[in-house]
Amino acid sequence: MATRYYIRLPEPAKARGSDADLAFKSEGAEGFASELEDALRSTVLFDRWKAKQEEPDDVDQSLAAVDLNSTVTATHKDLEIDLVVVTSVPGAVFKHRMKLLAGSNWQLSDVKAA
C-alpha cells in the first residue's frame, strides 16, 4: 500500500546530508524532486551508502527496498520547497533516504494513505 508524505525543505540550500557524495546536489524544486524520486525507485543511493559502511555485508538489506512507481512532485513557495511523495517504500527506508539526502534539514508535515 502506498503512502503519501508531505515534506518541507524550509531552507533548501541547507537540505544536504552529512556526506556530500550522498546528499542532494540540486538547488531547485524540480531537481530535489527528481533526486528523491530516483533514490526511491532504485538502489543507487543505498548501494553508494552501503559501500561506505565499515562492514557492508552486515548492512540490513531491508534498507535496499525500492518502489519503481514512486512519484515526487515539488512546489516552490517563498523560500521553501514542498515535496509530495507517493511511495510504498517502508517508512523507515524513506526516512533513511531522506537523512542521506537532506540530513536533518527537512520536515515531515503530514502522512496519509495514497
Buried (B, 14 or more C-beta within 10 A) or exposed (E): EBBBBBBBBBEBEEBBBEEEEBBBEBEEBBBBBBBBBEBBBBBEBBEEBBEEEEEEEEBEEEBBBBBEEBBBEBEBEEEBBBBBBBBBBBEEBBBBBBBBBBBEBBEBEEBEEB
